[in-house]
Amino acid sequence: MFKRLCLLVPALLIFRPALAQTVVTEPSYGPELEGFDYPYPVQHFAFSSQNVDLQMAYMDVPSVGDARGTVVLLHGKNFCAATWEATIKVLAEAGYRVVAPDQIGFCKSSKPVHYQYSFQQLAGNTNALLASLGIDKTIVVGHSTGGMLAARYALTYPDQVVRLLLVDPIGLEDWKSEGVPWQSVDQWYQRELKTSADGIRQYEQATYYAGEWRPEYDRWVDMLAGLYRGPGRDVVAWNSALLDDMIYTQPVLYELDKLAVPTVLFIGDKDTTALGKDLAPPAVRAKLGNYPALGRRAADLISEVKLVEFPTLGHAPQIQDPAAFHKALLENLGRAASAD
């Protein structure tokens, strides 16, 4: 009898239904971030630049109640307009109209195969967008690469910028002169093709969030990684490579003393961001991305400036500690007269 039961057990196991398995689906998005939802309606500004027809995606969020002016939010390289979600809500409720564009080459905007990227060009594109919306006076807030762009915008259109707010801007040091080796666009492209969710997460944890990680950060990891999983992977990586070259070769450091608008500089003291740091020799790498020192040097160069430091935060204070960042932001915004 015992022998018979032993023979039955394997048979029962063979016919036992397979245990349900949890399949984790990694999101994949189109080349213009199709499939990823933004927190507010997305509109598109169509224009021609460098003999190419382009479209620039943007959110235009009205103020709650009487408008105190317009705030333009400029995103960083590894960010999109959508990453300003919490900031847009805070600003709109505080009485500001908010315009948050995706720059050409990023996120939901066009990604041309041939385009001479420069911060002047991106500033011109942004100015054309604002002109189409009837906006001629604005407060400009720029984060990371968007901080470089915001500074360039204020240098190019000083009469249209009421106040400039820079959040952990890059370009406060010249990586080339500091010893980060030059890379061709083709080399940047090969690096960009290796982009993965794990790589993004590890990098952001170390530099953006000062070693911390929270589940809500994964949405922004998936946003970026999904672009590289999708059908537009090659053109996304190619545009990112062109943008890497722009960022490396066009530091804003040398023109900070020419800024003629009231400026607020927000610095997360735990930030260590520096483009191409991993390419540099160890001795060079060790001194790059010292944001407390970079922030103080930048403040010394700008004629009318206020420096606000977040001692425990990294490269993205608006995401890592929204309450602290938004409190400081609202305290330093002021009022922007506008024609909108």
N, C-alpha and C positions, 0 to 999 in steps of 0.2 A: 504493500500500500504506500509506504514511504517513497519507494522508488518511483511509483506512478505519479505521485504528487510533484516530485522533483522534475519529472519530465514535462508536467503541465505548466510549471512556472515560466520557463522560457517562451512557451507558446503564448501565454497570456501577455508577456512583455512585448512580443512581436506585434500583437493586435491592439496594444494599448494606444489610444490616441496620442499624437505628439503633443508635448507641452507647448503652450502658446509662447512665442518668442516676441520680445519687444524689438521692433525695428526702428532705429533712429534714422530719420530722413534728414539729410543735410540739405538746407535750402539752396536753390539755384536760381539766379536772376538773369534777366536779359542784359544786353550791353548798356542800356540806359536805365538800369535798375528796375526793369519791368517785373512786377510781382511783389515788390517790397512796398508796403503801405507807408505813406507819410502822414503825420498827425493832422495836417490841414490840406485843403484842396491845392493841387499843383497846377500852375498855369505855365504857359510857354511863350517866350519872347523870341520871335523869328527875326533873324537879321543876317546880313552877309558880311563876312570878314575874311580877308586874305583870299578873296575869290572863291569862298566856300559858303554855301548856305547852311546856317547853323540854327539851332534852337536852344535857348537857355531856360531851364526849368527854374521855377521860383514859387515860393509861398508868399502871399500878400495878405496879412492878417490884420483886420481892423482893430482899433482900440476899443476897449469897453468904456463907453461914455465919451466925453469930450477928449479929443486927441491933444496930447502935449507935444506932439511932433512925431517924426519918423525915425526909427532905428533900423539900420541895415546890419544884418548879421552875416559875417563872412567866415565860412568853415575852413578847417584845416585839411591837409592832404589825405589823412586816413579817416576823415569825417565826411559828413554830408549835411545839407541843410536840415535834414530830419533830426540830426543829433542835437540841434538847438531846441528840441521839443519843449523841455521844461522852461527854458529861458523865454521862448516865445510867449508861453502862457503867462508867465510872471510879468513880462513887459506889457502885453495887451491889457491885462487886468490893472496895470498901473497907469494906463491911459496913453500908451504909445502904439502907433501903427508900426507893424513890423514887416519888413521885406527880407526874406531869407532865400537867396539864390544858390543854385548849384552852378559853380563855374564851369565853363567849357572844359571838357576833358574829364569831368567828374560826374559820378552818380547818375542823375536822371537827365543830364544835358548831353549834347552831341559830343562824340569822340572822333574828331577828324583824323584821318590817316596821316595827312600832311598839314602841319600847323606850326608856325614859329611862336612858341610860347614865350611870353615875357610878362612880368608883373604890370608893365605899362599897358600891354594889350588887354589883360584881364581887367585892369582898372577901367580902360576905355569901354570894354563890353558892359561892365557893371554900370557905368555912367549912362550908356545908351539905354539900358533897361530902365534906370530911374527916370530918365527924361521921357521915356514912353509912358511912364506912370504919372507924369506931371510933378515929379519930386525934384526940387532944386536945392533944398537945405536938409541936411540929415545928420544924425549922430551915427558914427560908424564904429562897430564893434567887430574886431577880428581876432580869431584864435589860431595859434600855431602858424601854418602857412598862410592862413587867412589874416594873421597879424602882419605878415610881410606885405600882403596885398593891401590891407587897410592903411598901412603907413605909406605905401606907394600912391594909394588913392588920395590921401590927404596932401601929399606932396604935389600931385598933379592937379587936383581940384580944391585948393585950399579955401576958396571963397564959398564952396558948397558944403564944407564940413564944419559943423558947429562944435563938435567935440569928438575926440578920437580915444577909443578905449582898446587897449591891446592886451590880450589874454595869453600869457606864455608864448609870445611870438617867437618864431625861429628867425634866423638871419641876424641875430645879435652878435654873432661871431662869424668870421670868414674861414670856413672849414678848409678851403684850398690853401690859404696862407698859413693856417695852423698845422697843416701836414696831412690832411686827408687826401689820399691819392685820387687823381682824376680818373673818371670812368667814362668810356664812350657811351653813347645812347644805346648801342647794341649790348654793351655790358650791363647797363641798368635794366634793359629789357630782359635779359636772361635772369637777373635777380628777381625781377617782378614776376616772371613766370613760375617761380618757386613759391609764391605766396600761398599760404595755407592757414586754416583756422587755428591750428595749434601754434604756428609761428606768430600769428597776429596776437593771440591771447598771451603768449609768453612775453612778447615785446611790450604790449600795453600794460600788463600787470607790473612789469619792472619800471616803466617810465611814466605811464599815464596815471597810475593809481598807487604809486609808492609802495609796491609790493602787495597791495590788497587786491582782493577779487570778490565781486558780488555777482549773483546770478543775473541781475539786470544788465550787466555789462555785455553779456553774451549776445544780446540783440544786435549790438553794434559790430561785434565780431562776425556774426552771421551775415550782416549787411555787406561787409567788405568781402568776406570769403565767398559769398554767393555770387558775386560778380565774376570771380575767377573760376567758379565751377560751371558757369553758364556758357551759352553759345558764343558770347562776345569776349571770351577770355583773352584772345590774342590782341584784339584792338584795345581792350581795357589795359592790358599790361604794356602795350606800346605807348599809349597816352601817358600812363604813369611814368614810363621811362623818360619821355620828353619832359614831363613835369619835374622829375628828379634832376635832370640837367638844368632846368630853369632855376630851381631852388639852390642848387650847388653853386651856380655861376653868378647869381644876382643877390648877394646879401645886401640888406638895407642898412647895415651898420654905418656905412660911410656917409649917409645922408640924414641920420637922425637929428643932427644939429640944425638941419634946415626945416624941420617941422615947425609950422607957424600957427598951429591950432592947439587949444588946451588939450592935454593928453593925460590919460590915466593908464598906468602900467600895472597889470595884475600878474604876480609871479608866484607860482607854486614852488616853494624852496626845495622840494624833493625831486623836481624835474631834472632830468639828465639828457634830454633829447639833443641829438646832434646827427645830422644826416651823414651816413657813411662812417660812423664811428667804428664799426666793426672792421672796416677796411684799413684803419690807421694802425701804425705801430703801437705797441702797448704804452710806451711813454707818452705818446700824443693822445691816445685814447683816454688816458687817466685824467687829463686836464680839460677835456671837451665837455660841453653841456653843464657847466657849473652855473646854474640859473641864479642863485643868490648874487654871485659876483657879476654875472651878465646883466641882471636887472639893475643893479646899482650903477654899473657903467653906463647903461642906456639912459638911466634917469639923469646922470651927470651931463649927458650930451643934449638932451631935449630941453628947450628953453623954458617952457611952461608945462610942468609935469608933476604928477602925484604918483608915488610908488606905493602899491598895496601888496603886501606879502602874505602868503598863506603858509605858515611854517611846516605844516604836516602834510601838505598836498603836493601832487605831482603835476603832470603836464595838462591835465584836463580837470581843473577845479570845478567847472560848471557841472560836471557829471559826477565827480567823486564826492563832493560836498555841496549839493545844490543850494541848501539853505544859507550856508556861509557865503557862497559866491554871490547869490542873488541879493542878499542883504548889502554886500559891498557894491554890487553893480548899481542898485537903485540909489544908493547914497551918492554915487558919483556921476549920474547921468545928466542931470539938469534938464533944461527945456530946449527943444529945437524948433525955431520958427520954420514954417514950411508953407509951400504953396499948394499942397495937396488937400 
